[in-house]
Amino acid sequence: MGADQPPTAEGHLVPDVLRPGLALVLVGTAPSRISAAARAYYANPVNKFWRTLHEAGLTPRQLSPQEYPQVLDYGIGLTDVAKRHSGVDAALPGEAWQPDELRAKLRTYRPQIVAFTSKRGAAETLGLPTGRLPYGPQDTALEGAEVWVLPSTSPLGHNYFQLGPWQALGARVAEVREKLSER
């Protein structure tokens, strides 16, 4: 694979939703078993992801999991750190994590902001323990993109969920979208 070519999608349980010029790429850890079966992002009906995107101002209406490709219409992309495995983070084998593949995608598509939808995905990619990753913007860039860490919308993380960091991201993405539209 050349440096200018998109990474292969072979074996992905849910396809990437990526293109150049995005304001934001949301990076999950791995699809849940429900999402893998549905071949759609955040398909578990009790996952708060799609409602949260709307409540944070990232989408003008609440999309359904099957409408996931439409996030491109709002300058948003979707991918995961573990594209070829499904299940809860703690049960994923070590080889599931593919941070180098994620980095290659980010170099190819050059989003303005990369936001991890859980601390575990960020930790695996950035090489930092989850305890050193506060929610919100981070002090480090990833392949030239601003980095954010967000509370998981998964039902397993219900007790830790906070809307505030998502709303802050929504405000930041609105600023980036405005700058991109001025180009």
LUMKOL-836413 format. One record per atom (N, C-alpha, C): residue number from 1; atom name; x, y, z. Coordinates in steps of 0.05 Angstrom, whole numbers, plus 5000, padded with zeros to 4 digits. Example, Ala and Ser with C-alpha at 12.3 -4.5 7.8 and 13.67 -1.06 7.14 Angstrom:
BEGIN
 num atome   xx   yy   zz
   1     N 5264 4886 5156
   1    CA 5246 4910 5156
   1     C 5264 4934 5156
   2     N 5257 4955 5142
   2    CA 5273 4979 5143
   2     C 5258 5001 5157
// end
This chain:
BEGIN
 num atome   xx   yy   zz
   1     N 5017 4977 5000
   1    CA 5000 5000 5000
   1     C 5018 5025 5000
   2     N 5014 5042 4981
   2    CA 5030 5067 4980
   2     C 5020 5087 5000
   3     N 5036 5107 5006
   3    CA 5029 5127 5026
   3     C 5005 5143 5017
   4     N 5001 5146 4991
   4    CA 4979 5162 4981
   4     C 4953 5147 4976
   5     N 4953 5121 4980
   5    CA 4930 5104 4975
   5     C 4915 5098 5001
   6     N 4888 5098 5000
   6    CA 4873 5092 5024
   6     C 4879 5064 5033
   7     N 4879 5059 5059
   7    CA 4883 5032 5069
   7     C 4861 5013 5060
   8     N 4867 4988 5059
   8    CA 4848 4968 5050
   8     C 4825 4964 5070
   9     N 4802 4957 5060
   9    CA 4779 4952 5077
   9     C 4775 4922 5081
  10     N 4794 4906 5074
  10    CA 4791 4877 5076
  10     C 4786 4869 5104
  11     N 4765 4854 5108
  11    CA 4759 4843 5135
  11     C 4745 4862 5154
  12     N 4739 4887 5145
  12    CA 4725 4905 5163
  12     C 4696 4896 5168
  13     N 4688 4896 5193
  13    CA 4661 4888 5200
  13     C 4641 4910 5194
  14     N 4649 4935 5196
  14    CA 4633 4958 5188
  14     C 4651 4976 5172
  15     N 4643 4984 5148
  15    CA 4661 4999 5130
  15     C 4667 5027 5141
  16     N 4691 5036 5135
  16    CA 4699 5063 5141
  16     C 4681 5083 5126
  17     N 4676 5106 5139
  17    CA 4662 5128 5126
  17     C 4682 5151 5127
  18     N 4698 5153 5106
  18    CA 4720 5173 5105
  18     C 4722 5185 5078
  19     N 4731 5210 5077
  19    CA 4739 5223 5053
  19     C 4756 5247 5060
  20     N 4771 5258 5041
  20    CA 4787 5281 5048
  20     C 4770 5306 5055
  21     N 4781 5323 5071
  21    CA 4768 5349 5077
  21     C 4748 5348 5099
  22     N 4747 5328 5116
  22    CA 4728 5326 5137
  22     C 4735 5344 5161
  23     N 4715 5355 5173
  23    CA 4720 5371 5198
  23     C 4727 5352 5221
  24     N 4714 5329 5222
  24    CA 4716 5311 5245
  24     C 4716 5282 5236
  25     N 4733 5266 5248
  25    CA 4731 5237 5246
  25     C 4727 5226 5274
  26     N 4705 5212 5278
  26    CA 4699 5199 5304
  26     C 4710 5170 5302
  27     N 4727 5163 5322
  27    CA 4741 5138 5323
  27     C 4731 5121 5346
  28     N 4717 5099 5340
  28    CA 4709 5081 5360
  28     C 4730 5060 5366
  29     N 4725 5042 5384
  29    CA 4744 5021 5390
  29     C 4739 4998 5370
  30     N 4717 4984 5372
  30    CA 4709 4962 5355
  30     C 4679 4961 5354
  31     N 4667 4951 5333
  31    CA 4638 4949 5333
  31     C 4629 4929 5354
  32     N 4606 4935 5366
  32    CA 4594 4916 5385
  32     C 4585 4892 5368
  33     N 4578 4871 5381
  33    CA 4567 4848 5366
  33     C 4542 4855 5351
  34     N 4525 4872 5363
  34    CA 4500 4881 5350
  34     C 4507 4898 5325
  35     N 4526 4916 5328
  35    CA 4534 4933 5305
  35     C 4547 4916 5283
  36     N 4563 4896 5290
  36    CA 4576 4879 5270
  36     C 4554 4863 5255
  37     N 4535 4853 5270
  37    CA 4513 4838 5257
  37     C 4497 4855 5238
  38     N 4492 4880 5246
  38    CA 4476 4899 5230
  38     C 4493 4912 5209
  39     N 4519 4910 5210
  39    CA 4538 4923 5193
  39     C 4532 4953 5192
  40     N 4528 4964 5216
  40    CA 4522 4993 5219
  40     C 4535 5002 5246
  41     N 4544 5027 5246
  41    CA 4557 5038 5269
  41     C 4536 5043 5291
  42     N 4544 5036 5316
  42    CA 4529 5042 5340
  42     C 4499 5033 5337
  43     N 4496 5008 5329
  43    CA 4469 4998 5323
  43     C 4454 4987 5348
  44     N 4467 4984 5371
  44    CA 4453 4976 5395
  44     C 4432 4997 5402
  45     N 4407 4990 5404
  45    CA 4386 5010 5409
  45     C 4390 5025 5435
  46     N 4405 5015 5455
  46    CA 4409 5030 5479
  46     C 4436 5046 5479
  47     N 4451 5045 5457
  47    CA 4474 5062 5455
  47     C 4465 5090 5449
  48     N 4477 5109 5463
  48    CA 4468 5137 5461
  48     C 4482 5153 5438
  49     N 4498 5140 5421
  49    CA 4514 5153 5402
  49     C 4498 5172 5383
  50     N 4478 5162 5370
  50    CA 4464 5178 5350
  50     C 4448 5200 5363
  51     N 4436 5195 5386
  51    CA 4422 5216 5401
  51     C 4442 5238 5409
  52     N 4466 5229 5419
  52    CA 4486 5247 5429
  52     C 4497 5265 5406
  53     N 4501 5253 5382
  53    CA 4511 5270 5360
  53     C 4491 5293 5355
  54     N 4466 5287 5355
  54    CA 4445 5307 5351
  54     C 4445 5328 5374
  55     N 4444 5318 5398
  55    CA 4443 5336 5422
  55     C 4468 5354 5424
  56     N 4490 5344 5414
  56    CA 4515 5360 5415
  56     C 4517 5380 5391
  57     N 4497 5379 5373
  57    CA 4498 5397 5350
  57     C 4515 5388 5327
  58     N 4523 5363 5327
  58    CA 4540 5353 5306
  58     C 4523 5345 5281
  59     N 4498 5337 5285
  59    CA 4480 5331 5263
  59     C 4454 5347 5268
  60     N 4440 5356 5247
  60    CA 4416 5372 5251
  60     C 4392 5356 5260
  61     N 4393 5330 5258
  61    CA 4372 5312 5267
  61     C 4385 5286 5276
  62     N 4370 5270 5291
  62    CA 4381 5245 5300
  62     C 4379 5224 5278
  63     N 4403 5215 5270
  63    CA 4404 5194 5249
  63     C 4399 5167 5262
  64     N 4391 5148 5245
  64    CA 4389 5120 5254
  64     C 4416 5106 5248
  65     N 4422 5084 5261
  65    CA 4447 5070 5254
  65     C 4450 5063 5225
  66     N 4428 5056 5211
  66    CA 4429 5049 5183
  66     C 4435 5073 5165
  67     N 4432 5097 5176
  67    CA 4437 5121 5160
  67     C 4466 5131 5164
  68     N 4483 5114 5176
  68    CA 4510 5123 5183
  68     C 4525 5136 5160
  69     N 4523 5127 5134
  69    CA 4538 5141 5113
  69     C 4531 5171 5110
  70     N 4508 5179 5120
  70    CA 4500 5207 5117
  70     C 4516 5226 5134
  71     N 4532 5216 5153
  71    CA 4549 5234 5169
  71     C 4568 5250 5151
  72     N 4575 5239 5128
  72    CA 4592 5253 5109
  72     C 4580 5280 5101
  73     N 4553 5281 5099
  73    CA 4539 5306 5092
  73     C 4544 5328 5112
  74     N 4553 5321 5136
  74    CA 4558 5340 5158
  74     C 4588 5343 5164
  75     N 4605 5334 5145
  75    CA 4634 5336 5149
  75     C 4645 5318 5170
  76     N 4632 5296 5175
  76    CA 4640 5277 5196
  76     C 4646 5250 5183
  77     N 4668 5237 5193
  77    CA 4675 5210 5185
  77     C 4673 5191 5208
  78     N 4673 5165 5202
  78    CA 4672 5145 5223
  78     C 4691 5122 5217
  79     N 4705 5113 5237
  79    CA 4723 5090 5235
  79     C 4727 5079 5263
  80     N 4743 5057 5266
  80    CA 4749 5045 5291
  80     C 4778 5038 5292
  81     N 4789 5035 5316
  81    CA 4817 5026 5320
  81     C 4819 4996 5315
  82     N 4798 4981 5321
  82    CA 4798 4952 5316
  82     C 4776 4946 5296
  83     N 4782 4946 5271
  83    CA 4763 4943 5249
  83     C 4754 4914 5244
  84     N 4771 4895 5252
  84    CA 4766 4867 5244
  84     C 4756 4850 5267
  85     N 4749 4862 5290
  85    CA 4739 4847 5313
  85     C 4714 4862 5323
  86     N 4698 4847 5338
  86    CA 4675 4859 5351
  86     C 4674 4850 5380
  87     N 4659 4865 5395
  87    CA 4655 4858 5423
  87     C 4664 4881 5442
  88     N 4663 4876 5468
  88    CA 4670 4896 5487
  88     C 4700 4899 5488
  89     N 4709 4923 5494
  89    CA 4738 4930 5494
  89     C 4755 4910 5509
  90     N 4746 4903 5533
  90    CA 4762 4886 5551
  90     C 4766 4858 5540
  91     N 4748 4850 5522
  91    CA 4750 4823 5511
  91     C 4765 4821 5484
  92     N 4774 4844 5474
  92    CA 4788 4844 5448
  92     C 4816 4833 5452
  93     N 4825 4816 5434
  93    CA 4853 4806 5435
  93     C 4872 4829 5428
  94     N 4897 4826 5437
  94    CA 4917 4846 5431
  94     C 4921 4853 5402
  95     N 4918 4833 5385
  95    CA 4922 4838 5356
  95     C 4899 4853 5343
  96     N 4877 4856 5358
  96    CA 4854 4871 5347
  96     C 4860 4900 5343
  97     N 4877 4911 5360
  97    CA 4883 4940 5359
  97     C 4902 4945 5336
  98     N 4894 4964 5318
  98    CA 4910 4971 5295
  98     C 4915 5001 5293
  99     N 4929 5012 5313
  99    CA 4934 5041 5312
  99     C 4949 5051 5288
 100     N 4967 5034 5277
 100    CA 4982 5042 5253
 100     C 4964 5045 5229
 101     N 4944 5027 5227
 101    CA 4925 5029 5205
 101     C 4909 5054 5208
 102     N 4900 5061 5232
 102    CA 4885 5085 5237
 102     C 4902 5110 5229
 103     N 4927 5110 5238
 103    CA 4945 5132 5231
 103     C 4948 5136 5201
 104     N 4950 5114 5186
 104    CA 4952 5115 5157
 104     C 4927 5127 5145
 105     N 4904 5120 5156
 105    CA 4879 5132 5146
 105     C 4879 5162 5151
 106     N 4888 5170 5175
 106    CA 4888 5199 5181
 106     C 4907 5214 5164
 107     N 4930 5202 5157
 107    CA 4949 5215 5139
 107     C 4937 5218 5111
 108     N 4922 5198 5103
 108    CA 4909 5198 5076
 108     C 4887 5219 5075
 109     N 4869 5220 5094
 109    CA 4845 5236 5093
 109     C 4848 5264 5106
 110     N 4867 5268 5124
 110    CA 4874 5294 5136
 110     C 4850 5309 5149
 111     N 4836 5296 5167
 111    CA 4814 5311 5180
 111     C 4825 5333 5198
 112     N 4809 5352 5205
 112    CA 4817 5373 5223
 112     C 4818 5364 5252
 113     N 4798 5348 5259
 113    CA 4795 5338 5287
 113     C 4791 5308 5287
 114     N 4804 5294 5305
 114    CA 4800 5266 5310
 114     C 4789 5263 5339
 115     N 4766 5251 5342
 115    CA 4755 5248 5369
 115     C 4750 5218 5374
 116     N 4762 5209 5395
 116    CA 4758 5181 5403
 116     C 4733 5179 5420
 117     N 4716 5159 5414
 117    CA 4691 5157 5428
 117     C 4693 5140 5453
 118     N 4718 5135 5461
 118    CA 4724 5122 5487
 118     C 4753 5126 5494
 119     N 4758 5124 5520
 119    CA 4786 5127 5529
 119     C 4803 5104 5519
 120     N 4792 5080 5518
 120    CA 4808 5056 5510
 120     C 4819 5059 5482
 121     N 4802 5067 5463
 121    CA 4812 5071 5436
 121     C 4834 5092 5434
 122     N 4830 5113 5449
 122    CA 4851 5134 5450
 122     C 4877 5124 5462
 123     N 4874 5109 5484
 123    CA 4898 5098 5498
 123     C 4913 5079 5480
 124     N 4899 5062 5465
 124    CA 4912 5043 5447
 124     C 4926 5057 5424
 125     N 4915 5080 5415
 125    CA 4927 5094 5393
 125     C 4949 5113 5402
 126     N 4946 5126 5424
 126    CA 4965 5147 5433
 126     C 4987 5135 5451
 127     N 4983 5110 5460
 127    CA 5003 5097 5477
 127     C 5004 5109 5505
 128     N 4981 5118 5515
 128    CA 4979 5129 5541
 128     C 4959 5113 5558
 129     N 4963 5112 5584
 129    CA 4942 5098 5600
 129     C 4916 5115 5601
 130     N 4894 5101 5603
 130    CA 4868 5116 5603
 130     C 4867 5137 5625
 131     N 4879 5132 5648
 131    CA 4879 5151 5670
 131     C 4893 5177 5664
 132     N 4909 5178 5643
 132    CA 4923 5203 5635
 132     C 4909 5217 5612
 133     N 4884 5208 5606
 133    CA 4869 5220 5584
 133     C 4844 5232 5595
 134     N 4844 5258 5600
 134    CA 4819 5272 5608
 134     C 4800 5274 5585
 135     N 4774 5276 5591
 135    CA 4755 5281 5569
 135     C 4759 5309 5559
 136     N 4755 5312 5533
 136    CA 4758 5338 5520
 136     C 4782 5339 5502
 137     N 4791 5363 5494
 137    CA 4814 5366 5477
 137     C 4839 5357 5491
 138     N 4858 5346 5475
 138    CA 4883 5336 5486
 138     C 4906 5355 5478
 139     N 4928 5352 5492
 139    CA 4951 5370 5487
 139     C 4968 5360 5463
 140     N 4960 5339 5450
 140    CA 4976 5327 5429
 140     C 4960 5326 5403
 141     N 4974 5327 5380
 141    CA 4961 5324 5354
 141     C 4965 5295 5345
 142     N 4949 5286 5327
 142    CA 4952 5259 5315
 142     C 4951 5262 5285
 143     N 4974 5258 5273
 143    CA 4977 5261 5244
 143     C 4967 5288 5234
 144     N 4973 5308 5250
 144    CA 4965 5336 5243
 144     C 4938 5344 5251
 145     N 4922 5326 5263
 145    CA 4895 5332 5271
 145     C 4893 5338 5301
 146     N 4876 5356 5308
 146    CA 4869 5362 5336
 146     C 4857 5336 5348
 147     N 4863 5329 5372
 147    CA 4853 5305 5385
 147     C 4835 5311 5408
 148     N 4813 5296 5409
 148    CA 4793 5298 5431
 148     C 4788 5269 5441
 149     N 4782 5267 5467
 149    CA 4773 5242 5479
 149     C 4746 5247 5491
 150     N 4727 5229 5485
 150    CA 4699 5233 5493
 150     C 4690 5209 5510
 151     N 4670 5215 5528
 151    CA 4658 5193 5543
 151     C 4644 5174 5524
 152     N 4646 5148 5529
 152    CA 4633 5128 5513
 152     C 4603 5130 5515
 153     N 4590 5126 5492
 153    CA 4560 5126 5492
 153     C 4549 5097 5495
 154     N 4567 5078 5499
 154    CA 4560 5050 5502
 154     C 4543 5046 5527
 155     N 4525 5027 5526
 155    CA 4510 5021 5551
 155     C 4528 5012 5574
 156     N 4551 5000 5567
 156    CA 4569 4991 5588
 156     C 4582 5015 5603
 157     N 4583 5038 5590
 157    CA 4595 5062 5603
 157     C 4574 5082 5613
 158     N 4549 5072 5615
 158    CA 4527 5090 5623
 158     C 4533 5107 5648
 159     N 4545 5094 5668
 159    CA 4550 5108 5693
 159     C 4571 5130 5691
 160     N 4587 5130 5669
 160    CA 4609 5149 5665
 160     C 4602 5170 5644
 161     N 4579 5167 5630
 161    CA 4573 5184 5608
 161     C 4568 5213 5617
 162     N 4579 5232 5602
 162    CA 4574 5260 5606
 162     C 4569 5273 5579
 163     N 4549 5289 5576
 163    CA 4543 5302 5551
 163     C 4562 5326 5546
 164     N 4571 5339 5568
 164    CA 4588 5363 5565
 164     C 4611 5362 5546
 165     N 4628 5341 5547
 165    CA 4650 5340 5528
 165     C 4641 5338 5499
 166     N 4619 5324 5495
 166    CA 4608 5322 5468
 166     C 4598 5349 5458
 167     N 4585 5364 5476
 167    CA 4575 5391 5469
 167     C 4598 5410 5463
 168     N 4620 5408 5478
 168    CA 4644 5424 5473
 168     C 4655 5417 5446
 169     N 4656 5391 5439
 169    CA 4665 5383 5413
 169     C 4647 5394 5391
 170     N 4621 5393 5396
 170    CA 4602 5404 5376
 170     C 4607 5434 5371
 171     N 4613 5449 5392
 171    CA 4620 5478 5388
 171     C 4646 5481 5373
 172     N 4666 5465 5379
 172    CA 4691 5466 5365
 172     C 4688 5458 5335
 173     N 4673 5438 5330
 173    CA 4668 5429 5302
 173     C 4653 5451 5287
 174     N 4634 5465 5299
 174    CA 4621 5487 5286
 174     C 4641 5509 5277
 175     N 4661 5515 5294
 175    CA 4682 5534 5287
 175     C 4698 5524 5263
 176     N 4705 5499 5264
 176    CA 4721 5487 5242
 176     C 4705 5487 5216
 177     N 4679 5480 5218
 177    CA 4662 5479 5193
 177     C 4661 5507 5181
 178     N 4659 5528 5198
 178    CA 4657 5555 5188
 178     C 4683 5562 5173
 179     N 4706 5555 5185
 179    CA 4732 5561 5172
 179     C 4734 5546 5146
 180     N 4726 5521 5145
 180    CA 4728 5505 5121
 180     C 4710 5516 5099
 181     N 4687 5527 5107
 181    CA 4668 5538 5086
 181     C 4679 5565 5075
 182     N 4697 5578 5089
 182    CA 4709 5603 5080
 182     C 4731 5599 5059
 183     N 4740 5574 5057
 183    CA 4762 5568 5039
 183     C 4753 5568 5010
// end
